[in-house]
Amino acid sequence: MKSVAFFHMLGDFGAEAGALRMGARDFKHRKALLLLKYLLLQTDFSTHKDMVLEALWPGLDTIAASSQLYKCVYYLRHALHKLFPQEHPKSLLSYEQERLSLVLPVKVVTDAWFFESMAKTALLNGSKAELVRTLAAWKGDLLPSDLQEAWTEEPRQHLKDLYLEVMRRVAFIFYEEKRFQEAADLFRQILHREVLDEAANLGLMRCLALQGKRLQAIRHFEQYAKVLQERARVAPGAEAYALFDAVCQERFQPLTGSAERPFAEAAGHLPLAGRHRERAWFVPFFENARQGKGQAILLTGPSGIGKSALLHDLANLARLKTLHVAMFCQEDQGKCKNWTAFAGLMNQLAFGWPSLEPLLPEAFREHGKPLPSADRLAAQHYLFDEVLQFLQHASARQPLLLAIDNLHATATAEWQLFHHLAEHIAPLPVVLLGVLRNDIRLPESLAALLQKLPCLTLGPLDPEGHLVLLQTTARARLPKKLADRIYSLTEGHPLFSKTLLEEQIRTGRLIEKDGQLIENPGTPLQLPPTLAFLILKQTESTSPLTQKLLHLLAVAADWVHVTTLETLLHLPRAAFLEHLDELLERQLIRCSGLYYTIAHPMVQTVVYDVLVIGERKRLHLALAKALQQETPLLAPPPAEAIAWHFQKGGAEEQALETLLEAARQAADVYAHQDAIRLYEAALQLPPMETNPGRKAATLELLADIHKAIGDVSTALELYRQALEVSKGQLQPGQVLSLKKKIALASIIVLDMPSAGQLLEELKTGLQPEALDAAGYHIVKALYLWHFNELEQCIEEGKRALA
């Protein structure tokens, strides 16, 4: 029974009503989705029509904007109908008396409203537990995909300010509790968003000093002072300088003793770069375990995204919060035996607490031992109860974090035990964490867990976290331009970025100078062989036809419509969709509506590079011809893309004809800028150089367009180039026509000497045809008019009319 419609507006947009879910991709009309978002931000989810018109169509007049609004209302009603199929679409969105209202049959709740309510209550009460829960409720900025929409700015900033204030409160609570590493982490998160926040800067300095990191505290003050001067043109305040003096004079005494050491130092490594938000997601589960409440949770992500690294970081965080940690990593390859993972965890607990060893289930004393019963189902239930009793005794000593890395690679029996424990550990102080990949086909029993349990999907690093990772890896600063280049290649994938950077440093393509990495001149960045091997390993187990589909998309290097791919593969619809699903499940490709492309630029580069040259050319030609034949219902592909495929396929003449025809069509409908771009692209192709007459004619057409849009100087230069490259390829009449255009353009830009010289040349070669003579007399009249010789100008005009 649906009682609430929940809309996600922090981070990725989504909607839930009972078991039905919708994401942004399910809204086929972008403005309809914007209309829904706008209504969700209004009081009572209702507003006047004029407010909507001003917000969504500020550049249109009222009539045009109202027409667009009617379309959006229609599309939005039918999109909401997918969440409430039993309701009539018109009843879900009211548009009466010039007022728009969301009228759903259930209560409407947004995570933005939920977070705001929690934050205000927590800030008012000052309760640490409420403040921590509020931080966990933050899923990201409000509507991050709509930053260009002005109406989102104020509510986005309001929620961000609340989030930062909650984070400050929690950071200072941790500081007062002498949990300096956690406080420092929160202060750093604040500074990532508000670099000039004085309280956060001074709080971080105090935390560093009290951890014995005096030099880091001093360097942070110097950086803070520099940024403050650059951005605000002011110096730090008196409190900041007083704190700086105290740090320099070593008046801060770091705490000693293992209980008070920050977790990063206790574990002997630095906190994981760029994953502060992900770490914060796990904190409430650890806190609940300390209060006797258990939970099974999942961490998912594609291969190499950093799941194992985050798991080890979380283990240290859990130890800091006094949880006892047991971890097991299952090999991702090869056949596994029953109970290997859970036997490893139980034996770790028994080793730490020898009094538990007699309670260890018999099946776990030797890995992989079969269940001792003819009735295997009954024996399995008995074993599950033994494990639960063992955990009751273990967790009575200390709250537990039990983690299995590569859960997807364990045996089926392990998944069933994990599922059983997930349903029964709520009364125990136990956090059961499973780490698994989401870029492979999961068995139904394991996929069901993803639907039932709280799950964090690990994605690429954001640019700030990516920069931290690079600088930590290189132990040196990186120029922003270099970091951005690596980010554009890897899209923030931690393993790709780290491997790429290490390889460039090892091969001398990046060198250190004055504590900063710079590119070695003459040695451009290259894809490391190890990284190429890792990418190819993801594709090697796919079927030949699936690989062929991947090759097509790698050659396309852009979005391709599903019908084009289906046509090129020559497969039945069901078989084609199966291969498409396989690539989607492995996250090797991504889709937007009915269009598909390679999921990552580095994957595209590697797959394309392994193709032999002959196969590349064949696929390029096939794609070019298929794109030319796409149905009128589809958005026509750019002519440059088709021409590029023809050129890569060795059909340069067809590439040239494609561009020239597209340029002529653009010029016919007065799409001048498109025509200019296409003609310029055509002039760059090699076949143009072998035919001077065609090049001269193309230059003349390009000049005509520039003259039409008022860029006469450029037109004059192009006309002259056309005359120069023709090399006797043009007929005399064409030459005279070109010279008349040059003379006219010269007069317009006031190059009168050139115009006079050309008029003399035109006079000697003037053809008897009436139009040619009339054109000459018109240009001559204009020339004389510039010199104020009006009587002669009139005479030339009369000759033109005659």
N, C-alpha and C positions, 0 to 999 in steps of 0.2 A: 504494500500500500504506500503510495507516494504521499508524504506529508510535508516535504520541504523540497524546494528547488534551490540547489546550491550552485552559485556561480563563482568560478575562480577568476579573479582579476589581478591578483598579485603574481607576477611571473607569467607563465603561459596561460592563455585564456581557455576556459572550459566550462561546461555546464553539466550538472548531474540532477536527475530526477528519478529516484528509485534505482532500478538496475540500468537505466538508460543514460548514456553519456554522449556528449558532443564536444568536439574541439573546434578551434578556429577554422580548420580545413573543411569542416562540414558545412560551413556557410559559404555558398558559392558566390554570393554577392558581397563585396567588401563593405560597401556603404551600409548595407543592411546590418552587418555585424557592428559597424561603428554606431549605428542608431541604437542597437541593443545596449552597447557599452555606455552610451550617453544617458539612456534612460536609467540604467542601473546606478548611475552616480547621482541621480536626482532624488530629492525628498519624495517619498511615497512612489518612486519610480514613475513619475508623471511630470509633464512639462508642456508649455505652450508651443504651438507649431512654429511661431516666429523665432523662438530660442533655438530650435533644432535647425531651421534654415540658416540662421547666422553661424551656427557652430560647424555644420557639415558642408554647407555650400556658400562660403563667404564671398566667392567671386562671381556668383550668378545673381541675376535679377530675380524678383519674387516669383514671377510666372515660371521661369525655367527651373528654379530651385523647388517650387511646389510640385512640378511635374516629376522631378527626381525623387521627391519624398514619397509620392504615391507608389512609385515602383518599389522603393525600399520597404514600405509598409507591407506590400504584397509579399516580397521575398522573405521578410522577417517573420511574418505570420506562418508561412509554410515551413520555415526552418524550425520555429518553436513547435510546430505540429509534430515534428519527429520526436520531441520529448514527451508530448502529450497527445498521442495518436487518437485517444478516445474523444478529444475535444475538437470542435470546429475551429479551423485556423483563425477565422475572423474574431472569435471570442477571446483569443489570447492577447490581442493587441487592440486596444480601443482607440479610435480616431474620430472623435465627435466634438462638435463646437470648437474646432480648431485646437483641440487638446489631445495629446498623445499620452496613453497610459498603458503600462504593462499590467494585464489582468490575468494572472495565472491562477489555476484552480487550487494551488497550494501556497504556503508561505514562501516568500522569496528571501534568501539570505545570500550575502556576498562575503567572501573572505576578507575584503577590504573593510567592510562594516564590522565584521567579527574582530579583526585585528584592532581597529580603532577603539572599539568598546573595551576590549581586554587591556589595551595600553592605557586608556584613561583611568580605568579602575585600578590597575596595578600602580600607576604613578600616584594616584590619590591615596591608596592604602599603604604603599611602600613595602608590600610583602615580597620577600625574596622569591618565594615559590611562584607567585603570580607573575613577577617580572620575568623569571626564567621561562615560564610557559608562554608568555607573550613573545619573547624572542623566538621560541620554537614555532610560533604561528606565522612568523614572517617568511613568505615564500619568494620575495623579490619585489622590485619596484612595481608600482601600479601601471598596468598596461604598457609594458616596455616596448611593444611592437608599434605603439602609436605615439611616439615621442614628437612627431611632427604636428600632431593635433593640439592646437592652442588650448582647447578646453580641458585637456588632461593635466596641464602643467600645475595648476593650483592644488587640486586634490593629491597629485603625486608628491609634490613638495611637502604638503601637510602630513601625509603618512610617513614620508621619509624622516621628517623632523621628529615625529613621535617615536619612530624606530630608533633613531640616534639617541633620544633622551632616555629611552628604556635601556639601551645598551650602556649609556654612561652610568645610570644607576646601578646596574648589575656589576659593571667594572669596579665601581667604588666599593660596592659590598664585598667583592672578592678581595680588593685591596685591604679593607679593614679586617678581613678574615685571614690575612697574610697568604693568600693564594695568588702570589704575584705573577706567575706565568699566565694563568688564566685571565687575570686583569689586564696584563700586557697585550694578550691576544685580542681582547675586546677593544682596547684603546687603539690598536693598529687597524682594526676593522673600521673604527670611527674615522681614523685619519685617511683611510682609503677613500672615504666619501667626502670628508670635510678636512682638508689638509691643514687649515688654519685654526682648527678648534683648539683653543688655548688649554682648556681643562684636560683634553685628551693628550695633548703634547706634554704637559707637565706631569700628568698621571703616568704616562709611559716612561718618562725620565726617572720618576721615583721608583717604579717597578724594576727598571734595569739596574738602578743603583743598589736597591735592596737585594737584588740577586747577585751582587758582586760584579756586574757588568758595567763598571765605571766608564771605560773607554767608549762603549756603545752609547751610554747616556750622554757623554760629552759630544760625540759625533751627531747624535740626534738633535741636541740643542743647536749646534752649528747649522745643521740642515734646516731646522725650523726657523732660525734667524734669517737665513738666506732666502727661503721661500717667502717669509713675511715681508722682507725688504723688496723682493721682486714683484710681489703681487699687490701688496697694500701700501708700499712705500713708508712703512713704519718699522720701528725696532721693537723687540720683545719688551714686555712690561717689567716693572720692578720685581714682581713675584718670580718671574721666570729667571731674571738675573740672580736673585737671591738663591734660588734652587740650584742654578748653575754653579755659583760660588761654593755652595755646600757640597756638591758632587766633586768639584775640583779639589777641595780641601779634605775629602774623604771623611766627611762627617756622617755619611750614611754607612752603617755597619751591616753587611749582608748577614742573613740568618744562616745558622749552621744546623747540621743534623739531617738525617735522611728523611724524616717526616716532613720537613719544610722545604726540601729541594724541589725546584720546578721539575715537572715531568720530563721535559726535553733533556735536561742535564742528567737526571737520574737514569734515563734510558741511553744516554750517550749519543743522541742525535738531535738535530734541529727539528722543530715542528714542520709538518708537511707544507710545502709552498703552495699558496693559492687555493687552499681548501678550507678556509675558516668557516664559511657558511655551511659546508657539508658536515664539518665537525660539530657545529652547533646543533645540527638536526638530531644528533645522537644523544646530546646531553640530557634531555628530559627522560629518556629511557633509563639512563644510568642513575639519575636521581630517583626515579620511581623504584628501581631495584633496591636502592638504599632504604626506601620506605616500605619494602616488603611486597612490591607489586612487580610481577614478572611479565615479560612480553617477548614474543618471537618477531624478529624483524629481518628484512632482506636488504642487501646492497647489490645492485646490478649495474652493468655497463659493458661496453664492447671490450674486446681484448686490447690490452695495453693502455687503457684509459687511466689506470692508477688505483684500481680497487684494492690490490694487495698492499700497496704503500699506505693507503688510507686506513686499511685494517690494522696494520702495525701501529700507526699513529693513534688510532682509537684505543688500542690495547693499553698504550701508555696513559691516555686520558682516563681510561677506566681505573687503572691502578692508582692514579692520582685521587680518584674519588673513592678509594678503598675497596674496589671490587677485586675479587680474585679472578685471574684471567687464565683460561685454558684455550689453546688454539690448535687447529689441525689443518694442514694444507694437503689436499688431495692432488695427486699428479693429474694434469689435464689430459694426458695421453695414456693410452693403454687400458687394459681391462682391470677393473678393481674388484676386490672381494667384499662380501657382506661384512658390515660392522667395522670396517677399517677406520672410518672417521670417528664414530662415536666410541669405539674401543680406545682410540688414541686419547680422546678427551677424558674418558672415565679413568684411564690409567694415570693421566697427568694429575687428576684430582687425588687419586689414591696415593700417588707418590708424595704429594705435598702434605696429605693428612693420612699417615699410615693406619690410623684407627679405622679408616673407611675400607681398607682392602678386603676384609671379610665380607663386606656388603657388595663387592663388585660382582655383577652378573657373570655366571659361568661362561656364557658365550663370548664375553669380552676378555677372558683371561688368555685366550689364544686367538689372534686375529683370523677371521674367516672361518671359524669353527661352525659347522652346520648346527641348526637347532635340533636338540636331542628329543624328537618326538615324531610319531607317525602323523599326528594331526598338526601340520605345520602352522596353520592359521591360529589354533589355540596356543601353540608354543610361542608364536610371535607376540600375541597379546600378553602372555605371561611375561615375556622378556620386556615388553614396553613398560609394564607395571613395575618390574624390577628397576629399570632405569629411572623411572619417576621417583621411586622410594629412595634410590641412591642419591638423587639430586636433592631430595628433601633433607637428608642428613647432611649433605655437603653444604647446601646453602644456609643451613642453620648455624654453621660456623662463620660464614662470611658471604655477602652477596657475590654472585657469580656473573662473569661474562664468558659464555661458551661460543666460540666462533669456528665455523668451517669454511675455509677458502676452497673455491672451485666445487661448490655443492653440486653443480650440474654434472660433475664427473664421477660422483659417488654412485654406489649401487642403488637399485630401486628400493631395497629394504631400508636404506638410510633415509631416503626421502620420506618413506612412510613413517619412520620413527620421528623424523623432524616434524612432520605434520601432526603426529599424535602429541608430541610435547608442546607444540604451539597451542593446542587446544586445552592443555591441562596445567600449564605452568603459571597461570595468572596469580594464584595465591602464593607462589614462591618468589623470593628475591633473586630471580634469574633473568638475564638477558641472553636469549638464544639468537645468534646472528649467523645468517647464511649469506655467503658471497657467491654470486654466479654470473655468468655471461648472459647477455641478452641479444647477442648477434649470431646465435645458433638456434636450430630448431630444438625446442625443449619438449620432453614428454608431457603428456596431458596432466599427469599427476603433479609434476613440478610446476607447470605453467599455472595450475590452479592456485598454488601457493601465492603467486604474484598478485592474484586477484583478491586474496583474502587478507594478506598481511601488510602492515606498513612497509613501504618500500621506497628507498632512495635510489634513483637512477643517476649514476655518475656521468656527467657530460664533460665536454672540453673545458679547459681553463678559460676564464675571461682574460682580456689583454693585460690587466694589472697582475693577476696571478701568474700569467704566462711569463711576464717580465721577471717576477720574483724567482720563478723556477730557473730561467736562463741564467740569472745572475748568481743564484746559488750553485748551479752546475759549473759555471765558468769561474767562480770565485773572483769575479771582476764585474765592473759596470759595462753595460751595453748601450750604445746609442739607440735612441728610440727608433730611428729609421731602420737600423739593422734588426731590432727586435720585431718591428712591424713586418719586415720582409719574411722573417722566419714564421711569424704568426700567419701570414697570408699563405705560406706553403703548407703548414701543418694544421691550420685552423684550431690551434690551441690544444692539439692532442699531446698529452705529456710525453708519452714514449717516443713519438715521432720527433717532437721538438728536442728532447734531451739527446736522442741518438744523432740527430742532424747536427746539433751544436758540437757534441763531442768529436764527431768525425771531421768537422771543419777545423777544429782546433788541432786535432791529431795530424792532419795533412798539411797544416800551415796556411790554410786559406783564411783563417782568422788569427791574428796575432795581438798580443797585449802591448799596449803603449800607454804609459802613465796611468796604470791601473784601469784602463778601458780597452775593451776588445774592438779592434778595427779590422776591416777587410784588407787582405794583402793584395795590392794592385796586381792585376793580370791573372788572378786566380779566383774566378767566380764560384759561388756556392754550387755544390753538386750533391745529388742524392746519394747517400752512402749505400754500398752494396748490402750491408746488414739490414738496412731499413727496407730495401727493395725485396730482400728475401722474406722478411716478416710479412710484407703485404702479399707477395705471391703465395705464401703459405696459406693465407686465408682463402685463396681461390682454387688451390690445387685439388681439393676434394669435391669440387662441383662437377656436374655431368658435362660432356662435350657441348651439348646444345645450350646449357646455362652459360658456359664460358663463351660461346659464340655471341650470346646476347650481351654479355659483359663487354666483349670486344667491340660490338657495335656502338655501345654507349661511350666507350673510351675513345673511339674514333670520332664520334659526334662532338664530344667535348662541350656539350650544351644540352639544354632540355629538348627531349624528343617526344612527340605524341605517341601514345600507345598503338594507334592504328598503323603508324609508320613502322614501328618495330615489328608488329605482327605481320605486316606485308613482307618485310625483308627476311624474316625467319621462315616463312612458308610452313607454319605449323598450325594444327587445329587449335581452336580457341582454348580448349581446356588444357592442352599440353603447354601452350604458350604461357598461360596464366600461372601454371605450376612452376615454370622456370623463373618467371618474374617474382613470384612469392619467395622462392628460394634465395634470390639475391637480396630481397627486402629483409628477410629474416636474418641474413648474415650482415645486414647493414652495409652492404657494398654499394647499394644504390639508394636513392631517396626519391620520393614522388611529391608532386604538387598537382592535385586534381588528376588529370589524365596524362600528365607529362612526367617523364622520368629522366634522371641524370645520375652520373657517378657520384657517390656520397662524399668523396674527398678528393681534392686536386692531386694529392700525392698518389692515391690509388689510380687515378686516371693516367698520370705520367708513367707509372710502372707498367700498367697493363698495356698501354700504347707502345711503350718501348720494346716489349718482348715480342710484338708482332713483326713478322718478316715484312720487308718493304713491299713485296708483291701483294701480300694480303692487305696491307694498309691501303694501297692504291685501289684495290678492288672494292674495299668497304667504303672508301671515300666516294668513289664513283656511284656506287649503289645508293648511298645516302643522298648524294646530290640529285640523282634522278627521282628518288622517292620523295624528297622534299619539294621538288618542282611539281609533283603530281598530288600533293595534299589537297583534300577536298575544300571547297569554298567555305564549309562550315567552320573550319579551323582557322586560327589566326595565321596569315601567311608568314612563312619564315623570312628573315631578312635576306635580301639578294646577296649581301656580302657573305653570308654563311653558305649559301648554295655555291657561289663562285669560289669560296675558299675550298670547299670539298672538291669541286671540279679541278682546281689548281693542284691540290694535294694528290688527286688521282691521276695527274698527268694530262688532263684535258684542258690546257690553258686557253685554247681558242673558245671552248664552250664557256669557260669562266668569264672571258672578256665579253662575249655576246650577252651573257646573263646580266652583267653589270650595265652594259650600254642600254639594253632593253628596259631594265628597271629605271635607269636614269631618264630615258625618254618618257616613260609613263609618269614619273614624278613631275617632270617639267610640264607635261600636258595638263596636270591638275594643279599647277602653280605651287607644288611642294618644292620650293626653290632650294631650301637647305638640304633636303634629301637628294635632290638632283645633283647639287654641287658635290656632296659627299660621294655619291656613286660614280660620277665622272672622274673625280680625283682618284678613286680606287682603281678605276679602269686604266687610267694613265700610268699606273705603277706596274701593270702586268707586262711581261716580256713580249707577247705578240704585238703590242702596240708599237714597239721599236722597229719591228720588221716591216711595217707598212706606214711610211711617212704621210701618205695621203689621208689615211684613217686617223692618224694622230693629229694632223692639222685640222681635220673636220671636227674631232672631239674637243680640241682646244678652242675652236671657234664657238661651238655650242656652249661650252663652259663659260666663255667670255660673254656670250649673249645673256646668260642667266645672271652673271655678276652685274652687267649693265642694267638689267631689268630691276634689280633690287637696289640700284643706286651706287654700287661700288665700281665707279667708272675707272678709277686708277688701276684696280686689279684687272678689269676687263681689257684696258688698253695694253697692259703687259702680256696678257694671254693672246690677244689678237696678233701682237708682234711675234710671239713665240710660234703661233700657227703659221704666219707668213715665212718665218725662218726655217721651220722644219719641213715645209711642203716640198722643197727641192724639186720643183718642176712637176710635181705630181698632180697639181690642180689645173683645170682648164682656164684659159685666159679670162673668161667671164667670172669665174670663181675668185681669181686673183684680184680683179678689179673690185668685186663686191667686198672682199676682205680689206682692200686698201681704203674703200669708202668708209668702212666701219672704223678703221684706224684713224682716218682723218677726222671723222665726227667725234670720236672719243678724245682726240688730241685737242680739238676746239673746246670741248666741255671742260677739260682739265687745264685749259689755257696754255697748252704747248703750241703756240701759234707758228713758230718756225717749222716744226715738223708737219703741221697741218698744211702750211703753204707749199712745202716741198711735195707732199703727197698729191695736192690738187694739181700741181704742174704735171706730175706723172700721170694722173688720171686724165688730164686734158689731152695729152698726146696719144693715149691708148683708148680714148673714149669710143665705145661701140655705137653703131647707128641705132640700136634698139631704143625705143622711146623711154622705157622705164629706166634703163641705165643712164641715159642722158638726163632725165628728170632728177634722178638721185644725185647726180653730180652737181646740177644747178642748185639743188636745195642745200647741199653741204657748202657750196661756194657762197650762196646767199648768207648763210649763218656765219661764215668766215668773215665776209665783208661787214656784216652787222656789228661784229666785235670791234672792228676798226672805225665804226661810226660812218662808214661810206654808204649812206642810206640809199642814194639814188642808184648806185650800181647794185646794191642789194635788191632793190625793187625790180631792176631789169632782170637779174638772175631768177627771181621768183616768177616773173612773167614767162621767161624761157621754160621754166619747169612746168608751168601750167599749159604752155603751148604743146 
